[in-house]
Amino acid sequence: MTSMRAMVQDQYGAPDEVLHLREVEVPTPAPGEVLVRVRAASVNPDVWHAVSGYPRLMRLMGAGLRRQKQPIPGLDMAGEVEKVGSAVVDFRPGDAVFGETHDRIQWTNGGAYAEYVCVPQHVLALKPENITFEQAGSVPTSGIIALVNLRKHIWSRPGQRIVINGAAGGVGSIAIQMAKAKGAYVVGVDHATKLDYLRTLGADEVMDYTREDVTRLDERFDLIIDVASSLSISDCRRILEPDGIYVMIGHDHYGAKGRRTLGGIPYFLGFMVRARFDRNLDKSWFETMEKRDALEILRDMIEAGQLTPIVGRTFPLAEVPSAIQCLQAGQACGRIVIVP
Ligand SMILES: NC(=O)c1ccc[n+]([C@@H]2O[C@H](COP(=O)([O-])OP(=O)(O)OC[C@H]3O[C@@H](n4cnc5c(N)ncnc54)[C@H](OP(=O)(O)O)[C@@H]3O)[C@@H](O)[C@H]2O)c1
């Protein structure tokens, strides 16, 4: 096999204009890389940023000034090891794996929307045995974000009261289940059409953000995970315990707020400065985990039945632009997955 089908991005722009299905060369793994036959790859908001090129600042942060250096989008996936580089010791051909495809910033293309992708071995782990490739491909990026942000606040303090705002998307679907596994009481906030879904994930209370304001609840919480990044910190203070924590995940809503050049970056920087002096703000914003370690925790939780990855919808490789459009329209609960 020397060629493969891949979704190729020629320039920055609207997904349906700049993405094209092409026959390209199968990549060759470097010494520390694994060539994976992709069985499923996820579609998350970072893919929209990488394809559209917004905020423009990301182009200076390693993505590529005029076009993405890696022309094939897709940041995380699950598949089977086809071939390993000369220095690879952790995997062998035939292993079923899942993971992200690189450890650069999320707004750079990762090559997963193809039949094969080369991945550094340290960002991969063996796939959980009890789920499908589609489910496994839906987990890495969303799961790592959920885990990093929940672990530092609730792992050693079970039984907390938590609000998850934007709870039905990729990150929220995992965060609810993780929080419940740690004995938390969870209020899930999302669109009216997704509230039954939140209940099936285990949410104790659900709220429709188009009709109700979670910050007006007559209850107190230990933690607010704001995936949709739509809540004001001062409003959140009303429902936080005195030492409760607000965590902003950082959803830019596909450029809906304008901010095409700098995006939410100035806000994040301001947030980090404020967090030094504000006891209710998450101070460990940049604290992260080794991806392999995070994937192994996610695998253990999945195999223990504490976490069931939810695939909202699947699309074939040729329909990546429609898949991104579906994500943008907020039509799916859980993660949208590409099946090459
Ligand atoms: N902090 C980090 O470490 C980190 C790292 C990488 C990426 N990220 C960011 O994390 C985000 C991940 O989000 P995701 O993948 O879960 O997104 P998603 O799948 O798009 O889910 C977002 C959910 O929020 C809902 N929503 C929209 N507006 C809302 C509002 N005002 N109030 C409450 N809910 C609302 C959406 O529903 P409707 O649209 O249907 O209304 C959707 O169900 C991405 O933006 C990504 O860029 C963060």
The ligand as a MOL file (V3000), in Angstrom:
LIG
                    3D

  0  0  0     0  0            999 V3000
M  V30 BEGIN CTAB
M  V30 COUNTS 48 52 0 0 0
M  V30 BEGIN ATOM
M  V30 1 N -9.2840 24.0930 28.4290 0
M  V30 2 C -8.6230 23.1780 27.7230 0
M  V30 3 O -7.7460 22.4900 28.2020 0
M  V30 4 C -8.9860 22.9840 26.2780 0
M  V30 5 C -8.1040 22.3220 25.4440 0
M  V30 6 C -8.4930 22.0950 24.1500 0
M  V30 7 C -9.7150 22.5380 23.7110 0
M  V30 8 N -10.5410 23.2380 24.5160 0 CHG=1
M  V30 9 C -11.8470 23.7100 24.0930 0
M  V30 10 O -12.8280 22.9630 24.7860 0
M  V30 11 C -14.0310 23.0260 24.0650 0
M  V30 12 C -14.6170 21.6410 24.0360 0
M  V30 13 O -15.9740 21.6760 23.9330 0
M  V30 14 P -16.8100 20.4350 23.3930 0
M  V30 15 O -15.9630 19.6370 22.4980 0
M  V30 16 O -17.5070 19.7680 24.5050 0 CHG=-1
M  V30 17 O -17.8630 21.2940 22.5240 0
M  V30 18 P -19.2290 20.8580 21.8960 0
M  V30 19 O -19.2170 19.4040 21.5890 0
M  V30 20 O -19.5040 21.8720 20.8490 0
M  V30 21 O -20.2640 21.0600 23.1110 0
M  V30 22 C -20.6290 22.3120 23.6040 0
M  V30 23 C -22.0500 22.2000 24.1720 0
M  V30 24 O -22.3750 23.4570 24.7900 0
M  V30 25 C -23.7040 23.7930 24.4070 0
M  V30 26 N -23.8810 25.2340 24.5080 0
M  V30 27 C -23.7420 26.1860 23.5560 0
M  V30 28 N -23.9770 27.4020 24.0790 0
M  V30 29 C -24.2970 27.2110 25.3810 0
M  V30 30 C -24.6350 28.0910 26.4500 0
M  V30 31 N -24.7140 29.4070 26.2680 0
M  V30 32 N -24.8630 27.5470 27.6610 0
M  V30 33 C -24.7930 26.2120 27.8670 0
M  V30 34 N -24.4800 25.3220 26.8950 0
M  V30 35 C -24.2160 25.8190 25.6630 0
M  V30 36 C -23.8040 23.2850 22.9820 0
M  V30 37 O -25.1580 23.1290 22.6120 0
M  V30 38 P -25.8400 23.9120 21.3640 0
M  V30 39 O -24.7300 24.5000 20.5480 0
M  V30 40 O -26.6510 22.8760 20.6520 0
M  V30 41 O -26.7250 24.9350 21.9560 0
M  V30 42 C -23.0880 21.9370 23.0910 0
M  V30 43 O -23.9790 20.9210 23.5010 0
M  V30 44 C -13.6780 23.4680 22.6670 0
M  V30 45 O -14.1220 24.7590 22.3810 0
M  V30 46 C -12.1760 23.4390 22.6550 0
M  V30 47 O -11.6420 24.4330 21.8080 0
M  V30 48 C -10.2050 23.4420 25.8140 0
M  V30 END ATOM
M  V30 BEGIN BOND
M  V30 1 1 1 2
M  V30 2 2 2 3
M  V30 3 1 2 4
M  V30 4 1 4 5
M  V30 5 2 4 48
M  V30 6 2 5 6
M  V30 7 1 6 7
M  V30 8 2 7 8
M  V30 9 1 8 9
M  V30 10 1 8 48
M  V30 11 1 9 10
M  V30 12 1 9 46
M  V30 13 1 10 11
M  V30 14 1 11 12
M  V30 15 1 11 44
M  V30 16 1 12 13
M  V30 17 1 13 14
M  V30 18 2 14 15
M  V30 19 1 14 16
M  V30 20 1 14 17
M  V30 21 1 17 18
M  V30 22 2 18 19
M  V30 23 1 18 20
M  V30 24 1 18 21
M  V30 25 1 21 22
M  V30 26 1 22 23
M  V30 27 1 23 24
M  V30 28 1 23 42
M  V30 29 1 24 25
M  V30 30 1 25 26
M  V30 31 1 25 36
M  V30 32 1 26 27
M  V30 33 1 26 35
M  V30 34 2 27 28
M  V30 35 1 28 29
M  V30 36 1 29 30
M  V30 37 2 29 35
M  V30 38 1 30 31
M  V30 39 2 30 32
M  V30 40 1 32 33
M  V30 41 2 33 34
M  V30 42 1 34 35
M  V30 43 1 36 37
M  V30 44 1 36 42
M  V30 45 1 37 38
M  V30 46 2 38 39
M  V30 47 1 38 40
M  V30 48 1 38 41
M  V30 49 1 42 43
M  V30 50 1 44 45
M  V30 51 1 44 46
M  V30 52 1 46 47
M  V30 END BOND
M  V30 END CTAB
M  END
